[in-house]
Amino acid sequence: MKIQENVPLGPLTTFKIGGSARYFVEVKTQEDVQEAIRWAHKSHVKFMIFSGGSNILVPDAGIDKLVIQIASRRFDFEDNELDASAGCNLMTLIQAASEKSLGGWEKLAGIPGSIGGAVRGNAGAFGSEIKDFITKVKAINLDSGEIRMFSNVECAFEYRNSFFKRQPEWFVTRAWIRLKATDAVKSTQLIEETVAEREKRHLQNVKAAGSFFMNPVAPQHIIEMFEKEKAVKSREGRVPAGWLIEKAGMKGAKVGGAQASMQHPNYIVNASGATSEDVNALAAQIKKAVQEQFGITLEEEAAVL
């Protein structure tokens, strides 16, 4: 295991923003993770773990910790179940499953990041969420070193939330996904259509962390306003954060190199050399505008370190 020093983190994230890690190491196995944690404890250095680098904003000053990156990309199929390492790219898994005529989760295609991150944040799009496919998860307790299996129920999934997000000392290392038999050609077509729809909304190939804010639960009169304007039903009493941001006049708003996307205002984009400070300042302005107009407090979906 090679511990590196002063490794730039920005290039490892989808935002392409942020300073360096004081210490950095890539790990591939559960044993590697445990060894890295032991090194941190022995060296009296704090540590953090990340895998895909999406949904995260690194401070401009960097991180004065050991950053442990999950580098394993191993996955296997057994009948209709996929067993994947936390570091596996979600899109890669969806495409690999499709090639084996397994699917059901094609609507998640194009969501940036790893399967581990998708489990932690219960990633979802177009009516599907990762919770609909997870059978069990293996995780390690970063404080005690305990390794434990979690059933779907024990993962306690909620909208963009899970046990692992609420209890960050538990880090997902593996996930098992139950899929269904499907026609490979039709599955590939659905993946392509889903990605095309995301591209139409300017959700692909941009320097961003994905949706920056969670869709909030809204008062009934706001829900009725949304349903009347968009002619779609609210899900779980929530309205899209992007819709609120646009209605509050913040679509296209800029601070430095950061911008609320013109195509999808809930995407804060690194449009031109944005800093973490730019993004945080713009996020604060957006939250203030939505609060003043609608009385709704937006909560970050992206992890702001």
N, C-alpha and C positions, 0 to 999 in steps of 0.2 A: 504494500500500500504506500503510495507516494503522496506525501503532504506537500502541497505547493503554497507559495506565499504571494500575496498581492495579485490575485487573479481577477481581471475585469469580469464583472457579472452581467453588465448590460448586453453584450453580445449573446449571452445564454438565455435571455428572456425575449418574449415576443414584443415587448415594449421598446427594446434596444435602449434602455435608459438605466443609469445607475453607476455607482462607483465599484470599487474592488472589494473582494473578500480578503480579510487579513490572512486566513488560511483556507485552503480548498482541497477537496479530495473527491475523486470519482469512486463509487463503490458498485459492485455487481451482485454480491450475494448478501444474505442476511448476516453471515459471519463477518463480512466486510463492514457492514453497518455497525455491528457490535464492537469491532476492533477500532473503528473511527471514534466511536463514543468513548471507549476506554482511553484512547489517546487524548481526547479533549479533557476528560476528567483528570488524567495524569498531568496534563500541561496547564491545568487551571484555566481553560479556555471555554467560553460558552460556544454552543453549536446550534445549527439549524439544518434542516433537510429540505431539499426541493428536487423535483424530477424534471417536468417538462418545461418549466420556465414561463408558462402562460399564467394569466390571472395574478400577476405579481408585479409590484412596483418597488424597485430597489432604491434606497436613498442615494442622493448624489455623493454623499460622503463615504459611501460604501458600508460594509458590515464588518464590525470588529468581532468576528466569530470564526469558527471553523464551519464552512459551508460544505455540507455533504450532498453531493449530487448522485442520484440513483441513475446508474448508467446501463443497467441490465435491460435488454430488449427481448428476453426469451419468452416465448409463448408456445403452448401446445393445445391440440384439440383431442378430445376423447368423446366420441359420439357427438352429441349436440352441445357439449360444454367446452368452453374455452378457459384455459388456465393461463393467466398472464402476469408477468412481472410488473410492478408498479410503474416502472420507467417506460413501458411500451407506449408508443404514440397511439392515441385513440383511433385516428383515421386509418393508420396502418392495420390495426386489428379489424376494423370494420371491413376493409377491403380484403384482407386475408380470409375472413370468415365467408365473405361473398364468393370468393373463388372456390370454397368448399361447399357451396350451396347452403350456407347457413346465414340466417339474417333475422330480421324483426326489428333491428335497431338502426336501420339505415338513416332515419331522421336525425340521428346524432352525428352524421357525417359532416366533417368540416369544423367541428368544435375543436379549437386548438388545445394542445397539451396532452398529458399522459393519462392513462387509465387510473393511476393512483390519485391524481388531482381530480379526475372526473368523479371518482367515488367520494372523495373528501367533500367536494362541493355539490354533490348530486347534480352533476351537469345535465342540462336538458335543452331541447329545442323542438319547435313544431309539435308540441304535445307529448313528446317522449322524454323520459328521464332515465338516468343510468340505474336508478333503483328498480326499474321495471325488469331488469335483466340480471342483476347480481344475485347469486345464490349464497356465496360466503366470501369472507375476506380474511386474510391473515394480516396481523399488525404487530408491531413491536412497541413496547412501552419505553420511551426514551429516557425515563427516569430510573426505572427498575431493571430494564433489560428483559422483562417478561415478554414471551411470545404467545399470542392468543388467536384463536379462530373466532370469528364473529359471523353469526347467521345474518340473513337479510334483515330480520326483525331487530336483531341486536345492533345493527348499524344505525337504527333509529333515523332513517331518512326523512327529511322534510324538504320543503322548497329551498333549493340551493344550500342545503345544510345537511349535516349528518353528525353522528356521535363523534367522528374523528375531527370535525371542524370545531365542535364544542369542547372537545377534550384533546387539545393539540399535543399532549404528551404521548398520544397513541398515533403511530405513523403506519400507514398502509404499505405493506411490502408485496402482497400478491392479491389478485382478485379472480374469482371464478364467475363466469358469465354463461347463463343458460340461453341458448339461441334456438331457433326453429328451422326446420328444413324449408328451403325455398328454392326457387328457380334462379340459377346463377345469373342468367342474362337479365331477368327482371330486377334482381337485386342490384346489379351493377347500374342499371338504368335509373333506379330509384336513388342510388347514391349520387349519380351525376346530376339528377334533377334537384336533389337537396342542396348540393354544393352550388349549383347554378342559381338557386333561389337565394342562398346566402350571399353570393357574389352580387346579385342584383341589389341587395340591401347594403352593399359595401362592407360585408363582414369578413372578407377574405383578403389575405395578402396585404394587410396594413400593420403598421407598428402600433399595436394596441394590446391591452390585456384582456380583450373580450369585453363583454358588457361590464361597465364599471360599477353600476349600481344594480341592486336587486329590484325586481318589480314589487312595489309596496302594496300592502293591504290598504284599501282606500275607503273613505266614507261612501255611503250609498249614493249620495247625489253625484259624486265624482264618477262612480261606476256607471250610473245611468247616462251621464254625459259622454263617457267613453263609448258605451254600447250604442248609443244613438248615432254618434259621429262615425264610428268605424263599422257599424252593423255586424259586430261579433260579440259573443258572450264573454264576460269576464270569467277568468279561471280562479277559483279559490278566493274570490273577493279581491283579487289583485288587478291593477292596471299597469300597462307597460311604463317603465321609467322613462323610456325614450319619448313616449307620447307626452308625458308630463313636462319633460325638459323642453320639448318643442313648443308646447302651449305656454310655457313660462318665458318664451322668447330667447332661449339659450342655444338653440340649434345654430351651429357654426361659430359659437362664441370661442374666443381665443385668449390665451395668456401665454406670452412668449411663443415657443414653438409647439404648444399643445392646443388642440382644437376639438370641440365637440363636433363629431362628424356631421356633415351636411346630409349624408344618406341615412345614418343611424345615430341620432344624437346621444344615445347611451354608450357609444364608443368614444372614449377620449383618445385621440390619435396623436402620436408623435409625428406631427406634420413636418417639422423642420428643426431638428436639433433640440427638441424639448428636453428640459431637465425634470427631475422628480419634483422640484419646487414649483415649476410651471404647472405640472399636472395637479398637484395638491391644491394650488391656488385656484385653478379653474374648477376643480371638483367642489371647493368651498363656495365659489360663486354660484354654481349650479344648485347646490343644496339650499343656499339662501333664497334663490329665486323661486324654487319650487315650494319651499316652506312659506314664503310670503304670499304666494298666489293661491296655494291649495291647502296650506296647513298640514302638509305631509312631509315627514322627515325621511329623506332618502338614506339608505344604508349601503355602504360599499360592498360589492361582491368581490372586487379585486382585493387581494391582500396587500395592504400598504405597510411595508416594513419600517 
